[in-house]
Amino acid sequence: MSRIRTVRGDIDPEEIGITLIHEHLFFDTGSKGDDDQRFMDFPGQLRELGAFQSQGGSCVVDQTTIDMG
């Protein structure tokens, strides 16, 4: 049987629902204070994720790597 591994445990593929498949929720690649390379707006991202969920979204795949802060 196929399973999908998530941060909350393995789930059946039928449980996934509407998914954003390539997101970078937070990142900081700026050096020396370059704010154009930084997105760390926790309240703003919480609002965006809440809007996604209220429209039926249920899964976000964050592609942010450790070197992106």
N, CA and C atoms as a LAMMPS dump frame, in Angstrom:
ITEM: TIMESTEP
0
ITEM: NUMBER OF ATOMS
207
ITEM: BOX BOUNDS ff ff ff
-5.0000000000000000e+02 5.0000000000000000e+02
-5.0000000000000000e+02 5.0000000000000000e+02
-5.0000000000000000e+02 5.0000000000000000e+02
ITEM: ATOMS id mol type element x y z
1 1 1 N 0.838 -1.183 0
2 1 2 C 0 0 0
3 1 3 C 0.886 1.25 0
4 2 1 N 0.544 2.224 -0.806
5 2 2 C 1.287 3.481 -0.876
6 2 3 C 0.992 4.343 0.345
7 3 1 N 2.009 5.039 0.804
8 3 2 C 1.866 5.966 1.924
9 3 3 C 2.621 7.244 1.573
10 4 1 N 2.191 8.34 2.13
11 4 2 C 2.884 9.616 1.98
12 4 3 C 3.419 9.997 3.342
13 5 1 N 4.709 10.279 3.408
14 5 2 C 5.343 10.664 4.675
15 5 3 C 5.188 12.165 4.88
16 6 1 N 4.653 12.545 6.032
17 6 2 C 4.487 13.962 6.382
18 6 3 C 5.149 14.223 7.732
19 7 1 N 5.25 15.481 8.099
20 7 2 C 5.814 15.82 9.408
21 7 3 C 4.898 15.364 10.537
22 8 1 N 3.659 15.038 10.205
23 8 2 C 2.71 14.563 11.212
24 8 3 C 2.486 13.064 11.133
25 9 1 N 3.325 12.387 10.359
26 9 2 C 3.209 10.941 10.224
27 9 3 C 2.785 10.525 8.826
28 10 1 N 2.843 9.227 8.571
29 10 2 C 2.457 8.689 7.273
30 10 3 C 0.941 8.722 7.11
31 11 1 N 0.509 9.041 5.878
32 11 2 C -0.921 9.058 5.582
33 11 3 C -1.183 8.35 4.263
34 12 1 N -2.423 7.984 4.047
35 12 2 C -2.863 7.384 2.797
36 12 3 C -2.957 8.495 1.743
37 13 1 N -2.57 8.254 0.499
38 13 2 C -2.653 9.289 -0.545
39 13 3 C -4.05 9.886 -0.71
40 14 1 N -5.075 9.132 -0.415
41 14 2 C -6.448 9.629 -0.534
42 14 3 C -6.749 10.735 0.484
43 15 1 N -5.947 10.861 1.53
44 15 2 C -6.171 11.864 2.582
45 15 3 C -5.602 13.232 2.246
46 16 1 N -4.761 13.334 1.259
47 16 2 C -3.981 14.549 0.992
48 16 3 C -4.841 15.755 0.621
49 17 1 N -5.736 15.641 -0.313
50 17 2 C -6.577 16.772 -0.695
51 17 3 C -5.821 17.821 -1.5
52 18 1 N -6.337 19.042 -1.48
53 18 2 C -5.754 20.147 -2.249
54 18 3 C -4.399 20.504 -1.657
55 19 1 N -3.382 20.545 -2.536
56 19 2 C -1.997 20.687 -2.08
57 19 3 C -1.267 21.782 -2.841
58 20 1 N -0.544 22.616 -2.112
59 20 2 C 0.437 23.525 -2.712
60 20 3 C 1.751 22.759 -2.719
61 21 1 N 2.317 22.489 -3.908
62 21 2 C 3.408 21.518 -3.977
63 21 3 C 4.818 22.086 -3.96
64 22 1 N 4.985 23.393 -4.053
65 22 2 C 6.351 23.927 -4.039
66 22 3 C 6.338 25.317 -3.422
67 23 1 N 6.35 25.347 -2.115
68 23 2 C 6.282 26.612 -1.386
69 23 3 C 7.568 26.861 -0.606
70 24 1 N 7.81 28.117 -0.312
71 24 2 C 8.886 28.547 0.587
72 24 3 C 8.212 29.474 1.592
73 25 1 N 7.778 28.908 2.706
74 25 2 C 6.987 29.682 3.661
75 25 3 C 7.794 30.783 4.328
76 26 1 N 9.021 30.487 4.664
77 26 2 C 9.911 31.471 5.284
78 26 3 C 11.297 31.256 4.713
79 27 1 N 12.012 32.345 4.472
80 27 2 C 13.392 32.195 4.017
81 27 3 C 14.185 33.45 4.337
82 28 1 N 15.475 33.277 4.407
83 28 2 C 16.388 34.385 4.653
84 28 3 C 17.691 34.076 3.929
85 29 1 N 17.781 34.526 2.688
86 29 2 C 18.993 34.304 1.908
87 29 3 C 19.789 35.588 1.749
88 30 1 N 19.332 36.647 2.403
89 30 2 C 19.997 37.942 2.299
90 30 3 C 21.256 37.989 3.142
91 31 1 N 22.175 38.728 2.643
92 31 2 C 23.388 38.959 3.429
93 31 3 C 23.539 40.461 3.617
94 32 1 N 24.067 40.831 4.721
95 32 2 C 24.309 42.24 5.031
96 32 3 C 23.036 43.08 4.954
97 33 1 N 21.927 42.515 5.46
98 33 2 C 20.704 43.285 5.595
99 33 3 C 19.901 43.496 4.326
100 34 1 N 20.048 42.652 3.313
101 34 2 C 19.284 42.777 2.073
102 34 3 C 17.868 42.238 2.298
103 35 1 N 16.928 43.13 2.611
104 35 2 C 15.564 42.724 2.953
105 35 3 C 14.798 42.118 1.778
106 36 1 N 15.24 42.347 0.535
107 36 2 C 14.572 41.741 -0.625
108 36 3 C 14.797 40.236 -0.692
109 37 1 N 15.734 39.731 0.064
110 37 2 C 16.04 38.307 0.073
111 37 3 C 15.579 37.638 1.37
112 38 1 N 14.636 38.279 2.035
113 38 2 C 14.209 37.792 3.345
114 38 3 C 12.681 37.818 3.415
115 39 1 N 12.097 36.724 3.842
116 39 2 C 10.657 36.69 4.105
117 39 3 C 10.441 35.916 5.39
118 40 1 N 10.215 36.65 6.468
119 40 2 C 10.05 36.042 7.788
120 40 3 C 8.813 36.617 8.477
121 41 1 N 7.757 36.857 7.715
122 41 2 C 6.532 37.461 8.232
123 41 3 C 5.607 36.361 8.77
124 42 1 N 5.812 35.967 10.013
125 42 2 C 5.032 34.881 10.607
126 42 3 C 3.53 35.19 10.661
127 43 1 N 3.102 36.367 11.152
128 43 2 C 1.661 36.653 11.169
129 43 3 C 1.053 36.674 9.759
130 44 1 N 1.78 37.24 8.801
131 44 2 C 1.292 37.29 7.427
132 44 3 C 1.155 35.902 6.821
133 45 1 N 2.128 35.059 7.059
134 45 2 C 2.079 33.708 6.511
135 45 3 C 0.963 32.897 7.169
136 46 1 N 0.74 33.117 8.452
137 46 2 C -0.355 32.439 9.143
138 46 3 C -1.696 32.826 8.527
139 47 1 N -1.865 34.12 8.203
140 47 2 C -3.096 34.572 7.54
141 47 3 C -3.246 33.898 6.171
142 48 1 N -2.151 33.846 5.394
143 48 2 C -2.201 33.224 4.064
144 48 3 C -2.554 31.74 4.156
145 49 1 N -1.929 31.043 5.091
146 49 2 C -2.221 29.616 5.244
147 49 3 C -3.653 29.395 5.714
148 50 1 N -4.147 30.279 6.567
149 50 2 C -5.531 30.195 7.015
150 50 3 C -6.502 30.396 5.856
151 51 1 N -6.188 31.342 4.966
152 51 2 C -7.034 31.57 3.792
153 51 3 C -7.014 30.349 2.877
154 52 1 N -5.839 29.76 2.686
155 52 2 C -5.72 28.537 1.879
156 52 3 C -6.577 27.424 2.475
157 53 1 N -6.495 27.252 3.777
158 53 2 C -7.271 26.207 4.442
159 53 3 C -8.773 26.49 4.347
160 54 1 N -9.175 27.738 4.497
161 54 2 C -10.603 28.07 4.44
162 54 3 C -11.195 27.845 3.058
163 55 1 N -10.335 27.779 2.036
164 55 2 C -10.787 27.513 0.672
165 55 3 C -10.641 26.044 0.289
166 56 1 N -10.384 25.194 1.297
167 56 2 C -10.336 23.756 1.053
168 56 3 C -8.95 23.16 0.985
169 57 1 N -7.922 23.979 1.116
170 57 2 C -6.547 23.473 1.081
171 57 3 C -6.221 22.685 2.333
172 58 1 N -5.417 21.641 2.156
173 58 2 C -5.119 20.804 3.321
174 58 3 C -3.66 20.396 3.442
175 59 1 N -2.844 20.693 2.434
176 59 2 C -1.457 20.236 2.484
177 59 3 C -0.546 21.266 1.825
178 60 1 N 0.593 21.537 2.461
179 60 2 C 1.605 22.435 1.901
180 60 3 C 2.935 21.708 1.921
181 61 1 N 3.593 21.665 0.773
182 61 2 C 4.92 21.069 0.683
183 61 3 C 5.919 22.218 0.637
184 62 1 N 6.657 22.384 1.725
185 62 2 C 7.636 23.461 1.831
186 62 3 C 8.977 22.947 1.305
187 63 1 N 9.457 23.558 0.231
188 63 2 C 10.706 23.15 -0.422
189 63 3 C 11.923 23.906 0.09
190 64 1 N 11.757 24.667 1.161
191 64 2 C 12.857 25.481 1.681
192 64 3 C 13.942 24.593 2.264
193 65 1 N 15.16 24.8 1.803
194 65 2 C 16.29 24.026 2.3
195 65 3 C 16.935 24.739 3.474
196 66 1 N 17.736 24.033 4.221
197 66 2 C 18.355 24.586 5.421
198 66 3 C 19.235 25.793 5.117
199 67 1 N 19.833 25.856 3.925
200 67 2 C 20.689 26.985 3.594
201 67 3 C 19.903 28.23 3.216
202 68 1 N 18.572 28.139 3.204
203 68 2 C 17.746 29.311 2.949
204 68 3 C 17.248 29.944 4.248
205 69 1 N 17.876 29.584 5.345
206 69 2 C 17.546 30.173 6.637
207 69 3 C 16.422 29.469 7.334
